[in-house]
Amino acid sequence: MNSFKLNKADKKIAGVCSGLSKYFNVDVTLLRVGFICLTLATGFVPFALLYIILALVAPEEDNQ
């Protein structure tokens, strides 16, 4: 089973959306737009906090 890892090769900020898109096999652009919309719709705090936590806790992908 795949584990979630930050994708530093295809990152915009920290690689969280890129890693999630690879884990869930979803288009990265769709995930980024959805994440931004949900962040704005919920008043910024819940999804921004989730993004920060994932950026700090998730391991980085090996790019070899």
TAURWO-V155280 format. One line per field, one symbol per residue. ss: DSSP state (H for helix, E for strand, C for the rest). phi: phi as a letter, one per 20 degrees, with the letter a starting at -180 (. if undefined). A space follows every 50 residues. Layout:
ss=???
phi=???
//
This chain:
ss=CCCCCECCCCCCCCCHHHHHHHHHCCCHHHHHHHHHHHHHHCCCHHHHHH HHHHHHHCCECCCC
phi=.fdfcfdffcdddcnffffffffelcfffffffffffffffenmffffff fffffeeffeffdd
//
